[in-house]
Amino acid sequence: MENDKVIICTTDLVPGREIEEYRGMVWATSARSKSIIADFAAVVKSLMGGELKLYQRMGNEARSAVFEELAGHAKKSGADAVVGVKIGSTQLLPSTVEVFAYGTAVSLKKIKKTRD
Protein backbone atom coordinates (compact mmCIF):
# COMPACT_ATOMS: atom_id res chain seq x y z
CA MET A 1 0.00 0.00 0.00
CA GLU A 2 1.31 3.43 -0.86
CA ASN A 3 -0.08 6.24 1.23
CA ASP A 4 0.72 9.77 0.01
CA LYS A 5 4.19 8.63 -1.09
CA VAL A 6 4.82 6.62 2.09
CA ILE A 7 5.02 2.92 1.32
CA ILE A 8 3.31 0.79 3.97
CA CYS A 9 3.91 -2.94 3.76
CA THR A 10 3.78 -6.06 5.89
CA THR A 11 7.03 -7.40 4.46
CA ASP A 12 10.45 -6.53 5.87
CA LEU A 13 11.77 -5.50 2.45
CA VAL A 14 10.41 -3.45 -0.45
CA PRO A 15 11.11 -4.96 -3.90
CA GLY A 16 13.54 -2.89 -5.93
CA ARG A 17 14.54 -0.83 -2.89
CA GLU A 18 17.18 -1.10 -0.20
CA ILE A 19 16.85 0.16 3.36
CA GLU A 20 19.20 3.10 3.72
CA GLU A 21 18.36 4.08 7.29
CA TYR A 22 16.15 2.87 10.11
CA ARG A 23 14.10 5.71 11.60
CA GLY A 24 12.45 3.84 14.47
CA MET A 25 9.17 2.26 15.38
CA VAL A 26 5.93 4.00 14.48
CA TRP A 27 2.40 3.13 15.57
CA ALA A 28 -1.16 4.36 15.30
CA THR A 29 -4.57 3.57 16.79
CA SER A 30 -8.15 4.46 15.97
CA ALA A 31 -11.16 3.77 18.19
CA ARG A 32 -14.65 3.96 16.69
CA SER A 33 -18.17 3.47 17.98
CA LYS A 34 -21.72 3.49 16.69
CA SER A 35 -24.92 4.73 18.32
CA ILE A 36 -27.44 2.61 20.23
CA ILE A 37 -29.90 3.02 17.35
CA ALA A 38 -27.32 1.70 14.90
CA ASP A 39 -26.63 -1.21 17.26
CA PHE A 40 -30.32 -2.07 17.41
CA ALA A 41 -30.52 -2.07 13.61
CA ALA A 42 -27.45 -4.35 13.48
CA VAL A 43 -29.04 -6.78 15.99
CA VAL A 44 -32.17 -6.97 13.85
CA LYS A 45 -30.05 -7.54 10.73
CA SER A 46 -28.01 -10.25 12.47
CA LEU A 47 -31.22 -12.11 13.35
CA MET A 48 -32.16 -12.20 9.67
CA GLY A 49 -28.63 -13.10 8.58
CA GLY A 50 -26.35 -11.40 6.15
CA GLU A 51 -23.51 -8.94 6.14
CA LEU A 52 -23.48 -6.18 8.75
CA LYS A 53 -22.40 -3.36 6.46
CA LEU A 54 -22.54 -0.77 9.26
CA TYR A 55 -19.85 -2.59 11.23
CA GLN A 56 -17.89 -3.38 8.10
CA ARG A 57 -17.84 0.33 7.26
CA MET A 58 -16.79 1.19 10.84
CA GLY A 59 -13.87 -1.27 10.65
CA ASN A 60 -12.77 0.02 7.24
CA GLU A 61 -12.91 3.65 8.43
CA ALA A 62 -10.78 2.75 11.45
CA ARG A 63 -8.20 0.92 9.29
CA SER A 64 -7.98 3.84 6.86
CA ALA A 65 -7.45 6.28 9.73
CA VAL A 66 -4.71 4.06 11.19
CA PHE A 67 -2.82 3.92 7.88
CA GLU A 68 -3.07 7.70 7.46
CA GLU A 69 -1.72 8.23 10.99
CA LEU A 70 1.04 5.65 10.48
CA ALA A 71 2.13 7.42 7.27
CA GLY A 72 2.10 10.78 9.09
CA HIS A 73 4.35 9.48 11.87
CA ALA A 74 6.73 8.00 9.29
CA LYS A 75 6.93 11.31 7.40
CA LYS A 76 7.67 13.20 10.63
CA SER A 77 10.60 10.88 11.27
CA GLY A 78 11.96 11.52 7.77
CA ALA A 79 11.03 8.06 6.48
CA ASP A 80 9.47 7.21 3.16
CA ALA A 81 8.27 3.72 4.11
CA VAL A 82 7.01 1.61 7.00
CA VAL A 83 8.02 -2.06 6.82
CA GLY A 84 7.06 -5.09 8.86
CA VAL A 85 3.62 -3.63 9.58
CA LYS A 86 1.38 -5.56 11.93
CA ILE A 87 -2.29 -4.68 12.29
CA GLY A 88 -4.89 -5.84 14.76
CA SER A 89 -8.19 -4.95 16.30
CA THR A 90 -10.02 -5.35 19.54
CA GLN A 91 -13.38 -4.50 21.08
CA LEU A 92 -13.01 -1.89 23.84
CA LEU A 93 -16.69 -1.80 24.82
CA PRO A 94 -19.80 -3.20 23.18
CA SER A 95 -20.34 -1.44 19.82
CA THR A 96 -16.76 -0.17 19.66
CA VAL A 97 -13.67 -1.22 17.80
CA GLU A 98 -10.05 -0.23 18.18
CA VAL A 99 -7.72 -0.84 15.26
CA PHE A 100 -3.98 -0.57 15.80
CA ALA A 101 -0.92 -0.91 13.61
CA TYR A 102 2.82 -0.65 14.11
CA GLY A 103 5.96 -1.10 12.07
CA THR A 104 9.46 0.19 11.42
CA ALA A 105 9.89 3.54 9.67
CA VAL A 106 12.73 3.44 7.14
CA SER A 107 14.35 5.51 4.43
CA LEU A 108 14.74 3.66 1.15
CA LYS A 109 17.00 3.95 -1.86
CA LYS A 110 16.54 2.35 -5.24
CA ILE A 111 18.72 -0.63 -6.04
CA LYS A 112 20.91 0.06 -9.03
CA LYS A 113 20.57 -2.61 -11.67
CA THR A 114 23.81 -3.87 -13.13
CA ARG A 115 24.14 -5.32 -16.58
CA ASP A 116 26.02 -8.54 -17.05
N, C-alpha and C positions, 0 to 999 in steps of 0.2 A: 504494500500500500504506500502510495506517495501522498503526502499531506502538505500542500503548500511548499513544495520543494524539500521537505524533510521525509526521507525514506523511513518507513516503519515496517519492520519485518520480524518474524518469529525465528528466523535462522540467525546463526552467529556470524555469517558472512553475507556480503552482497555480491552477486555475480558481476564480474567485470570491474570490481572495485577492490581496493585494498584499504584496510584500516590504517590511517595515518596517525591518529591520536585518540586515546580514550579520554572522554570528557566527564565520566562519572555516571552514576545511576540516576535515572529520572523515573518519576511515577506520577500517576494521576488517579483521581477517583471522581465518581459522579453518583449521587444518590437521588433517586426519583420516587415520586409517589403519585397515586391517583386518588380521586375523591371517593367518598362513601357511595355516592350515586353510581359512579363508574364501576365500583366493586360489585354493587348489587347487579348491575347489568351483566358483568362478567360471570357472576354466579349463575344467573339465569341461562346465559349462553353455555356455560359448562354443563349444565343439566341436560341441555339438548344435544351437546356434542359439537365438535368442530373447533376451529382455530380461534384463539382469543386474541384478535388483532389489536385490541387496546393494550394488552400487556406486551405483545410483540413490538408494537410501536414504542412503548416505554423503554424496553430493553435496547432497541436500536438507537433511540435518542441518547440514552446513557452511554452506549458504546461510542457513538460519534463524538460526544462531548469529551470522553476520555482520550480519544485519539487526538483531538484538537489540543487539549491541554498538554498531552505528552509531547506533541510537536512543538508547542510553545516553550516548554521547559528545555527541550533540546536546543532550540534556537538561541535561548538566553545563555546557554552554556557554550555557544559557538559551534555546536555540532550540526551536521547536515543529515544525520541518520540516527535511528535508534534500533539496535540489534538485540536479538535474544529476548524479544518481547513476550511476556506472559500476561494473560488476561483471565480474569475470573469474575464471579459475581456471587452475591449473597443477599439474603433477605434480612433487612434490619428489623423491620416491624411488618405486621400484615399489610399488604398492599404497597410495599416499598421494595425497591431493589437498589443495591449498590453495585456498581461495576468498577473494577480497579484494573490497572495495568502498570507494568514496570518493565524496564529494560536498561540497556547500557547506551548512553549517548556517545557517538563517535564522529570523528571527522574522517571523511573518505577521500581517496585519490583514485583516479582511473588507472587501471593496469595497462601499461604500454605493451602493445602486441609486437612481438619480434617476428621477423620473417626468417624462415630457414634457408 
